């Protein structure tokens, strides 16, 4: 898994944290995957969470500035539906620690 796919997997994990992925959340993920230049196969892996268990490990290798950018995008993903669930808050907190960033 490359860094682009890992980045998208982490976004997807926040979007799915509350058990519901809204149309706005799907559109958000689609825009991120488009921006990252993911192939159809990579997109399919992301939406089916194939390999998602390694995403934080791969993303942790990014320079700190890019990990902070990812954290900003994770927060945006959590808020895209206009609601911040406790599940999304927990996942963002866990990913913050896994990425080696302070909360």
HULINZI-V820950 format. One record per residue. N is the residue number from 1. RES is the residue in one letter. PSI is psi in degrees with one decimal (* if undefined). NEAR is the number of other ideal C-beta (glycine too) atoms within 8 Angstrom. D_CENTER is the distance of its C-alpha to the mean C-alpha in whole Angstrom. Layout:
n: <N | N>
res: <RES | RES>
psi: <PSI | PSI>
near: <NEAR | NEAR>
d_center: <D_CENTER | D_CENTER>
This chain:
n: <1 | 2 | 3 | 4 | 5 | 6 | 7 | 8 | 9 | 10 | 11 | 12 | 13 | 14 | 15 | 16 | 17 | 18 | 19 | 20 | 21 | 22 | 23 | 24 | 25 | 26 | 27 | 28 | 29 | 30 | 31 | 32 | 33 | 34 | 35 | 36 | 37 | 38 | 39 | 40 | 41 | 42 | 43 | 44 | 45 | 46 | 47 | 48 | 49 | 50 | 51 | 52 | 53 | 54 | 55 | 56 | 57 | 58 | 59 | 60 | 61 | 62 | 63 | 64 | 65 | 66 | 67 | 68 | 69 | 70 | 71 | 72 | 73 | 74 | 75 | 76 | 77 | 78 | 79 | 80 | 81 | 82 | 83 | 84 | 85 | 86 | 87 | 88 | 89 | 90 | 91 | 92 | 93 | 94 | 95 | 96 | 97 | 98 | 99 | 100 | 101 | 102 | 103>
res: <X | X | X | X | X | X | X | X | X | X | X | X | X | X | X | X | X | X | X | X | X | X | X | X | X | X | X | X | X | X | X | X | X | X | X | X | X | X | X | X | X | X | X | X | X | X | X | X | X | X | X | X | X | X | X | X | X | X | X | X | X | X | X | X | X | X | X | X | X | X | X | X | X | X | X | X | X | X | X | X | X | X | X | X | X | X | X | X | X | X | X | X | X | X | X | X | X | X | X | X | X | X | X>
psi: <134.7 | 174.8 | -34.0 | -44.0 | -40.9 | -44.1 | -47.7 | -36.6 | -41.3 | -39.1 | -46.6 | -36.4 | -35.0 | -44.0 | -32.6 | -1.7 | -34.9 | 5.8 | -0.6 | 128.5 | 111.2 | 165.0 | -38.2 | -37.8 | -40.7 | -42.8 | -40.1 | -50.0 | -41.4 | -42.9 | -40.8 | -45.0 | -36.9 | -47.6 | -35.1 | -9.7 | 32.5 | 140.7 | 170.6 | -40.0 | -40.9 | -40.6 | -43.4 | -42.3 | -40.6 | -49.8 | -19.1 | 8.0 | 29.2 | 115.4 | 5.5 | -25.3 | -17.5 | -3.8 | -45.6 | -38.7 | -43.8 | -44.5 | -27.4 | -21.1 | -13.6 | 152.5 | 152.4 | -38.6 | -38.7 | -32.7 | -36.5 | -38.6 | -41.8 | -44.0 | -43.0 | -41.8 | -33.4 | -40.7 | -41.7 | -40.5 | -42.1 | -28.5 | -2.7 | -29.3 | 4.5 | 1.5 | 139.3 | 105.6 | 157.8 | -31.9 | -43.6 | -41.5 | -44.2 | -45.9 | -43.2 | -42.1 | -44.4 | -43.6 | -34.7 | -46.4 | -44.0 | -28.8 | -0.3 | 27.3 | 152.4 | 146.1 | *>
near: <8 | 6 | 10 | 10 | 16 | 14 | 14 | 16 | 14 | 14 | 14 | 13 | 13 | 14 | 13 | 9 | 12 | 7 | 5 | 4 | 7 | 8 | 5 | 8 | 12 | 10 | 8 | 13 | 16 | 8 | 8 | 12 | 12 | 8 | 6 | 10 | 6 | 11 | 6 | 5 | 6 | 12 | 11 | 9 | 10 | 16 | 8 | 6 | 10 | 7 | 10 | 10 | 4 | 9 | 15 | 11 | 8 | 12 | 14 | 10 | 6 | 9 | 5 | 8 | 6 | 9 | 14 | 9 | 8 | 13 | 13 | 8 | 11 | 13 | 9 | 9 | 13 | 14 | 9 | 11 | 7 | 4 | 5 | 6 | 9 | 5 | 9 | 12 | 10 | 9 | 12 | 13 | 9 | 8 | 14 | 11 | 9 | 9 | 12 | 7 | 10 | 3 | 5>
d_center: <14 | 14 | 11 | 10 | 9 | 8 | 6 | 5 | 5 | 3 | 1 | 5 | 5 | 6 | 7 | 9 | 10 | 14 | 15 | 15 | 13 | 15 | 16 | 15 | 11 | 12 | 13 | 11 | 8 | 12 | 12 | 9 | 10 | 14 | 13 | 12 | 15 | 14 | 17 | 18 | 17 | 14 | 13 | 15 | 13 | 10 | 11 | 13 | 11 | 13 | 13 | 10 | 12 | 12 | 9 | 9 | 13 | 12 | 10 | 13 | 15 | 14 | 17 | 16 | 16 | 13 | 11 | 13 | 11 | 8 | 9 | 10 | 8 | 6 | 9 | 10 | 8 | 9 | 13 | 13 | 15 | 17 | 17 | 15 | 16 | 16 | 14 | 11 | 13 | 13 | 10 | 9 | 12 | 12 | 9 | 11 | 14 | 13 | 12 | 15 | 15 | 17 | 17>
